Amino acid sequence: MLMGRIFNVVKVSASLVSARWLSSAARRRLFSDRAAMPFGNRYVEIRKQHFVEIADRNAQKRLFALSVEMVEIEVFSYCNRKCWFCPNVDYDRRGANVIMESSLYDKVLKELSEIDYKGKIFYSRYNEPFADRMILDRLRQARTTLPKARLCTFTNGDYLTPEFLGEIYDAGLREMYVSLYLGNKVRFDDDRMEARIERFVEKMGLSGSWKIRTRGVEYHFKADYRDMELVVFGRNFNEIGYDRGGTVQLANACTRRSPCLIPFTAMYIDANGSVVPCCNIRSDIPDHRGYLVGDLHNDSIYDIYAKRLVGWRAELIRFGGKKTPCDMCLMHETKIPATQAIVTLSEEIYEKFTQRG
């Protein structure tokens, strides 16, 4: 039953959402200052405050607490791989390891503690988070400072052993996605990927079951490990990869038409303290430097969220073509059919909330 705080990031299976529901209930919920907008296979709360630069610190924190589900922090930059579907193939992450200053990491955690942050913290940007055991200290610190947050990461699995997994769990991580690859230059192959996942699961001494086995696309194995969400998977990035802000050429390239709500729900922090509007933008890529939205040496996470992302949100809330670097991005393209009701809803939000329509 969608009652009470219905707009607080209501997650709904796309298969349960009908065009009739969208044309009636969803649009009736377009209040004077908030609305529910479909994004991927769920609904996200959109508020009028998302489109206004907010100076008051308490108001900034309220909006952040209501909206942000995930903060991604890159505590160091090193990655041991140069995969063909990743910008790391052209932009060095094997050389000098940029380590986030302890003072910046402390600052992020302290500011999040001011709102008793309960969302997710991911420790994976374009680095391999388990390449340096300092990750254990960072996890322990976050677990102590933010006891209600859920600590998560993606990893390529290269550094994982059963013993290290136990240490990672004890440090506080509760959600891990192990993305396995066949080789830096090797394209997807179903049989080899399935075997690769099975070998990894056996090496780690894990049990579990297959959840997805879609030939030519992806394989997901849900592992059983204490109370951790642990998924081991392999994907065909030519089918379901992303162009990473125009830095990677993929076979599935096409023009984005649907809205993107990432600047509403997430924050991404590079190891050098730069903040970017989404996971596809990197501060160490020259062509991306014009897209940075803040620097934690000078800004708070709340200032950045409540001021610097306003323009991005206004640009991305509507259907239609997008500007670079979003024009070819397929991340979180809506799984709910773009009925006229949804298109109209996005236009109404734009007109009522931004006063730019």
C-alpha positions as CSV (number, residue, x, y, z in Angstrom):
1,M,0.0,0.0,0.0
2,L,1.5,3.3,-1.1
3,M,0.6,5.4,1.9
4,G,2.4,7.7,4.3
5,R,5.8,8.8,3.0
6,I,5.0,7.5,-0.5
7,F,7.6,9.7,-2.1
8,N,10.5,8.4,-0.1
9,V,12.1,6.4,-2.9
10,V,9.3,3.9,-3.5
11,K,10.7,0.8,-5.1
12,V,8.2,-1.0,-7.3
13,S,8.7,-3.9,-9.7
14,A,8.3,-2.7,-13.3
15,S,6.2,-5.7,-14.1
16,L,3.6,-4.5,-11.5
17,V,3.3,-1.0,-12.9
18,S,0.6,-0.4,-15.5
19,A,0.0,2.5,-17.9
20,R,-3.4,3.0,-16.1
21,W,-1.6,3.3,-12.7
22,L,0.7,5.9,-14.2
23,S,-2.0,7.9,-15.9
24,S,-4.1,8.0,-12.7
25,A,-2.4,7.5,-9.3
26,A,1.1,8.7,-10.2
27,R,-0.1,11.9,-11.9
28,R,-2.6,12.7,-9.1
29,R,0.4,12.6,-6.8
30,L,2.0,15.6,-8.5
31,F,1.7,17.9,-5.6
32,S,2.9,21.5,-5.5
33,D,6.4,20.6,-4.3
34,R,7.0,16.9,-5.0
35,A,6.3,14.0,-7.3
36,A,7.1,10.3,-7.9
37,M,9.1,9.7,-11.1
38,P,9.9,6.3,-12.6
39,F,13.6,5.5,-13.0
40,G,14.8,2.1,-14.2
41,N,12.5,-0.4,-12.3
42,R,11.5,1.9,-9.4
43,Y,10.2,5.3,-8.4
44,V,12.2,8.2,-7.1
45,E,11.0,11.2,-5.1
46,I,11.4,14.5,-7.0
47,R,11.0,17.7,-5.0
48,K,10.8,21.3,-6.1
49,Q,13.8,21.9,-3.8
50,H,16.0,19.8,-6.1
51,F,15.8,22.6,-8.7
52,V,16.6,25.6,-6.4
53,E,20.0,26.4,-5.1
54,I,19.7,26.1,-1.3
55,A,22.1,28.1,1.0
56,D,20.7,27.2,4.4
57,R,22.8,24.3,5.8
58,N,19.9,22.7,7.7
59,A,17.7,22.8,4.5
60,Q,20.6,21.3,2.5
61,K,20.9,18.4,5.0
62,R,17.2,17.7,5.0
63,L,17.1,17.5,1.2
64,F,20.2,15.3,1.1
65,A,18.8,13.0,3.8
66,L,15.5,12.6,1.9
67,S,17.1,12.0,-1.5
68,V,20.5,10.4,-1.5
69,E,20.5,6.6,-1.4
70,M,24.2,6.1,-2.2
71,V,27.6,7.8,-1.8
72,E,30.5,6.4,-3.7
73,I,34.0,7.0,-2.3
74,E,37.2,6.2,-4.1
75,V,39.7,5.9,-1.2
76,F,42.6,5.3,-3.6
77,S,43.0,5.2,-7.4
78,Y,44.9,2.1,-8.2
79,C,43.5,-0.7,-10.4
80,N,45.4,-3.7,-11.5
81,R,43.5,-4.2,-14.7
82,K,43.1,-2.4,-18.1
83,C,39.9,-3.9,-19.4
84,W,38.8,-3.0,-22.9
85,F,35.4,-1.8,-21.8
86,C,36.7,0.6,-19.2
87,P,38.4,4.0,-19.5
88,N,41.4,2.5,-17.6
89,V,42.5,1.0,-20.9
90,D,43.5,4.6,-21.9
91,Y,43.9,6.5,-18.6
92,D,46.5,5.1,-16.3
93,R,45.5,3.6,-13.0
94,R,48.5,1.4,-12.6
95,G,51.1,4.1,-12.0
96,A,51.0,6.5,-9.1
97,N,48.4,5.6,-6.6
98,V,46.4,8.6,-5.6
99,I,45.3,8.1,-2.0
100,M,42.4,10.1,-0.6
101,E,43.7,12.3,2.2
102,S,42.6,11.1,5.6
103,S,41.3,14.5,6.4
104,L,39.0,14.4,3.4
105,Y,37.7,10.9,4.2
106,D,37.1,12.1,7.8
107,K,35.2,15.1,6.5
108,V,32.9,13.0,4.4
109,L,32.1,10.6,7.2
110,K,31.6,13.5,9.7
111,E,29.2,15.3,7.4
112,L,27.2,12.2,6.8
113,S,27.1,11.5,10.5
114,E,25.3,14.9,10.9
115,I,22.2,13.4,9.3
116,D,22.7,9.9,10.8
117,Y,23.1,8.7,7.2
118,K,21.3,5.4,6.6
119,G,22.0,4.8,2.9
120,K,24.7,2.9,1.1
121,I,28.4,3.7,0.8
122,F,30.2,2.1,-2.1
123,Y,34.0,1.9,-2.2
124,S,34.4,1.3,-5.9
125,R,35.0,4.0,-8.6
126,Y,37.6,3.1,-11.2
127,N,39.9,1.5,-8.7
128,E,40.2,-2.0,-7.3
129,P,39.2,-1.5,-3.7
130,F,40.9,-4.6,-2.4
131,A,44.3,-3.9,-4.0
132,D,45.4,-2.2,-0.8
133,R,44.6,-3.4,2.7
134,M,44.0,0.2,3.8
135,I,40.4,-0.5,2.8
136,L,39.9,-2.4,6.0
137,D,40.8,0.6,8.1
138,R,38.4,2.8,6.0
139,L,35.6,0.3,6.4
140,R,36.1,0.1,10.2
141,Q,36.1,3.9,10.5
142,A,32.9,4.1,8.5
143,R,31.3,1.3,10.5
144,T,32.1,3.2,13.7
145,T,31.1,6.7,12.5
146,L,28.0,5.6,10.5
147,P,26.6,2.6,12.2
148,K,23.3,2.7,10.2
149,A,24.9,3.0,6.8
150,R,25.3,-0.1,4.6
151,L,28.9,-0.6,3.3
152,C,29.2,-2.0,-0.2
153,T,31.5,-2.4,-3.1
154,F,32.2,-3.8,-6.5
155,T,35.5,-5.7,-7.1
156,N,37.2,-7.7,-9.8
157,G,37.9,-10.4,-7.3
158,D,41.6,-10.7,-8.1
159,Y,42.7,-10.1,-4.5
160,L,40.0,-12.1,-2.7
161,T,40.8,-15.2,-0.7
162,P,38.5,-16.9,1.9
163,E,40.6,-15.4,4.7
164,F,40.6,-11.9,3.2
165,L,36.8,-12.1,2.7
166,G,36.4,-12.8,6.4
167,E,38.5,-9.8,7.3
168,I,36.4,-7.6,5.0
169,Y,33.2,-8.9,6.6
170,D,34.6,-8.3,10.1
171,A,35.5,-4.7,9.0
172,G,31.9,-4.0,8.2
173,L,31.2,-4.7,4.5
174,R,27.8,-6.1,4.0
175,E,27.3,-6.0,0.2
176,M,29.8,-7.2,-2.4
177,Y,29.5,-7.6,-6.2
178,V,32.3,-9.5,-7.8
179,S,32.5,-8.7,-11.5
180,L,34.6,-11.4,-13.2
181,Y,36.4,-10.9,-16.5
182,L,38.0,-13.3,-19.0
183,G,41.0,-11.0,-19.7
184,N,41.8,-7.4,-20.3
185,K,41.3,-7.8,-24.1
186,V,39.1,-10.8,-24.2
187,R,35.5,-10.5,-25.4
188,F,32.6,-12.2,-23.7
189,D,32.1,-16.0,-24.2
190,D,29.3,-17.8,-22.4
191,D,31.0,-21.1,-21.6
192,R,34.2,-19.5,-20.5
193,M,32.4,-17.0,-18.3
194,E,30.2,-19.6,-16.7
195,A,33.3,-21.7,-16.0
196,R,35.1,-18.7,-14.6
197,I,32.4,-18.0,-12.1
198,E,32.3,-21.7,-11.0
199,R,36.0,-21.7,-10.5
200,F,35.9,-18.6,-8.4
201,V,33.0,-19.9,-6.3
202,E,34.9,-23.1,-5.7
203,K,38.2,-21.3,-4.8
204,M,36.3,-19.2,-2.3
205,G,34.6,-22.2,-0.7
206,L,31.2,-20.6,-1.4
207,S,27.8,-22.2,-1.9
208,G,24.7,-20.6,-3.5
209,S,22.7,-20.7,-6.7
210,W,22.5,-19.3,-10.1
211,K,20.0,-16.3,-10.4
212,I,20.7,-15.2,-14.0
213,R,22.0,-17.3,-16.9
214,T,21.2,-15.4,-20.0
215,R,23.3,-16.5,-23.0
216,G,25.1,-13.8,-24.8
217,V,24.3,-11.3,-22.0
218,E,25.1,-12.0,-18.4
219,Y,25.5,-14.6,-15.6
220,H,24.8,-14.0,-11.9
221,F,25.6,-16.4,-9.0
222,K,24.1,-15.5,-5.6
223,A,26.5,-16.8,-3.0
224,D,25.7,-17.6,0.6
225,Y,28.0,-15.9,3.0
226,R,26.8,-15.1,6.5
227,D,24.5,-12.1,6.3
228,M,26.4,-10.4,3.4
229,E,24.8,-9.8,0.0
230,L,27.4,-11.5,-2.2
231,V,26.9,-11.7,-6.0
232,V,29.4,-13.1,-8.4
233,F,28.7,-12.1,-12.0
234,G,29.9,-11.7,-15.5
235,R,28.5,-9.5,-18.3
236,N,28.8,-9.0,-22.0
237,F,29.7,-5.3,-22.0
238,N,29.0,-5.0,-25.7
239,E,25.4,-5.7,-24.8
240,I,24.9,-4.1,-21.5
241,G,28.0,-1.8,-21.0
242,Y,28.2,2.0,-20.8
243,D,30.2,4.5,-22.9
244,R,31.5,6.1,-19.7
245,G,31.0,9.7,-20.7
246,G,32.1,9.1,-24.3
247,T,35.4,7.4,-23.4
248,V,34.5,3.8,-24.5
249,Q,33.2,2.6,-27.8
250,L,30.6,-0.2,-27.5
251,A,28.4,-2.1,-29.9
252,N,25.2,-1.2,-28.1
253,A,25.7,2.6,-28.6
254,C,22.5,4.6,-29.2
255,T,21.1,8.0,-28.3
256,R,19.7,8.4,-24.8
257,R,16.1,9.6,-24.7
258,S,14.8,8.9,-21.1
259,P,15.4,11.1,-18.0
260,C,18.3,10.3,-15.7
261,L,17.8,10.7,-12.0
262,I,21.3,9.9,-10.7
263,P,22.0,13.5,-9.7
264,F,19.0,13.2,-7.4
265,T,19.9,10.0,-5.7
266,A,23.7,9.7,-5.5
267,M,27.0,11.4,-5.0
268,Y,30.4,10.3,-6.4
269,I,33.8,11.3,-4.9
270,D,37.1,10.7,-6.5
271,A,40.3,9.9,-4.6
272,N,41.6,13.5,-5.2
273,G,38.5,15.0,-3.5
274,S,36.7,16.0,-6.7
275,V,33.0,15.4,-6.9
276,V,31.4,14.4,-10.2
277,P,27.7,14.2,-11.2
278,C,27.6,10.5,-11.9
279,C,29.8,7.3,-11.9
280,N,30.6,7.7,-15.6
281,I,32.5,11.0,-15.1
282,R,36.1,11.0,-13.9
283,S,38.2,13.9,-12.7
284,D,41.4,12.4,-14.1
285,I,40.1,12.5,-17.7
286,P,40.9,15.8,-19.4
287,D,37.7,15.9,-21.4
288,H,35.6,15.4,-18.2
289,R,37.2,18.2,-16.1
290,G,34.6,20.7,-17.2
291,Y,31.9,18.5,-15.7
292,L,33.2,18.5,-12.1
293,V,30.7,19.8,-9.6
294,G,32.9,20.4,-6.5
295,D,36.1,19.8,-4.6
296,L,35.9,18.6,-1.0
297,H,39.0,20.6,-0.1
298,N,36.7,23.7,-0.4
299,D,33.1,22.5,-0.4
300,S,30.8,20.4,1.8
301,I,28.9,17.5,0.4
302,Y,25.7,19.4,1.2
303,D,26.7,22.5,-0.7
304,I,27.6,20.4,-3.7
305,Y,24.4,18.5,-3.6
306,A,22.0,21.4,-2.9
307,K,23.7,23.9,-5.3
308,R,26.1,22.5,-7.9
309,L,23.8,19.6,-9.1
310,V,20.8,21.8,-9.7
311,G,21.6,22.5,-13.3
312,W,22.3,18.8,-14.0
313,R,19.0,17.8,-12.5
314,A,17.1,20.3,-14.6
315,E,18.8,19.1,-17.8
316,L,18.1,15.4,-17.2
317,I,14.5,15.4,-15.8
318,R,12.9,15.4,-19.3
319,F,12.5,12.9,-22.1
320,G,14.4,13.8,-25.3
321,G,18.0,14.1,-26.5
322,K,20.7,14.9,-23.9
323,K,23.9,17.0,-24.1
324,T,27.4,15.6,-23.9
325,P,28.5,13.7,-21.9
326,C,25.1,12.1,-21.3
327,D,24.0,11.9,-25.0
328,M,25.0,8.2,-25.6
329,C,24.6,6.9,-22.0
330,L,22.4,3.9,-21.5
331,M,22.8,3.6,-17.7
332,H,19.4,3.2,-16.0
333,E,17.4,3.7,-19.1
334,T,13.8,3.3,-17.9
335,K,12.5,-0.3,-18.0
336,I,9.0,1.0,-17.6
337,P,7.5,1.7,-21.1
338,A,7.6,5.4,-21.9
339,T,3.9,5.9,-22.1
340,Q,2.5,9.3,-22.9
341,A,1.5,9.6,-19.2
342,I,5.2,9.3,-18.1
343,V,6.4,11.7,-20.7
344,T,3.7,14.2,-19.6
345,L,4.6,13.7,-16.0
346,S,8.2,14.6,-16.7
347,E,7.2,17.7,-18.5
348,E,4.8,18.7,-15.7
349,I,7.7,18.3,-13.2
350,Y,10.0,20.4,-15.3
351,E,7.4,23.2,-15.8
352,K,6.2,23.3,-12.2
353,F,9.4,22.8,-10.4
354,T,12.0,24.5,-12.5
355,Q,9.8,27.3,-13.8
356,R,11.8,27.0,-17.0
357,G,9.1,25.4,-19.2
